[in-house]
Amino acid sequence: MTEVTQAILPDCTTDPHHSVSFYSDPTRTTEVGWRGCTCDGGEINLGQATSWYQVFYTPLSCP
């Protein structure tokens, strides 16, 4: 699923305020992965990427 991950991962160096939740199936009831950014522009990758995802705008409160 590398293509899916690369296509929708937020660009943490230019816009760290977006995150992506990945789900096990089209009903989006069971989250199986998450991608987001840290305040210093790093990436957080947890779980697995799938074809079923939702992108969120998540304002970071960075010092």
C-alpha positions as CSV (number, residue, x, y, z in Angstrom):
1,M,0.0,0.0,0.0
2,T,3.0,2.3,-0.4
3,E,1.3,4.2,-3.3
4,V,-1.8,5.0,-1.2
5,T,0.3,6.2,1.7
6,Q,2.5,8.5,-0.4
7,A,-0.4,9.9,-2.4
8,I,-2.3,11.1,0.7
9,L,0.3,11.7,3.4
10,P,0.4,15.3,4.6
11,D,3.5,17.2,3.6
12,C,4.8,17.9,7.1
13,T,7.4,20.4,6.0
14,T,4.9,22.8,4.4
15,D,1.5,21.9,6.0
16,P,1.7,20.1,9.3
17,H,-2.0,20.6,10.2
18,H,-3.4,17.6,8.3
19,S,-3.7,14.0,9.4
20,V,-5.0,10.9,7.8
21,S,-6.9,8.0,9.5
22,F,-7.0,4.7,7.7
23,Y,-9.9,2.2,8.1
24,S,-10.2,-1.6,7.7
25,D,-13.1,-1.4,5.2
26,P,-15.4,1.1,3.4
27,T,-17.7,1.5,6.4
28,R,-14.9,3.3,8.2
29,T,-15.8,1.9,11.6
30,T,-12.5,0.3,12.6
31,E,-9.4,2.5,12.4
32,V,-6.2,0.5,11.5
33,G,-3.7,3.3,10.9
34,W,-2.9,6.9,11.3
35,R,-0.5,9.4,9.7
36,G,0.2,12.9,11.0
37,C,2.9,15.5,11.7
38,T,4.9,16.7,14.7
39,C,5.6,20.4,15.5
40,D,9.1,20.1,14.1
41,G,8.0,18.8,10.7
42,G,8.5,15.1,11.4
43,E,6.0,12.4,10.4
44,I,4.2,10.0,12.7
45,N,3.2,6.7,11.0
46,L,1.1,4.3,13.1
47,G,-0.6,1.1,12.0
48,Q,-1.2,0.3,8.3
49,A,-2.3,2.3,5.3
50,T,-5.4,1.1,3.4
51,S,-7.6,2.3,0.5
52,W,-10.2,3.6,3.0
53,Y,-9.1,6.8,4.7
54,Q,-10.3,10.2,5.8
55,V,-8.2,13.4,5.9
56,F,-8.6,15.7,8.8
57,Y,-7.5,19.3,9.5
58,T,-5.9,19.2,12.9
59,P,-4.4,22.5,14.1
60,L,-1.2,21.9,16.1
61,S,-0.5,24.0,19.2
62,C,3.3,24.3,18.7
63,P,5.4,26.4,20.9
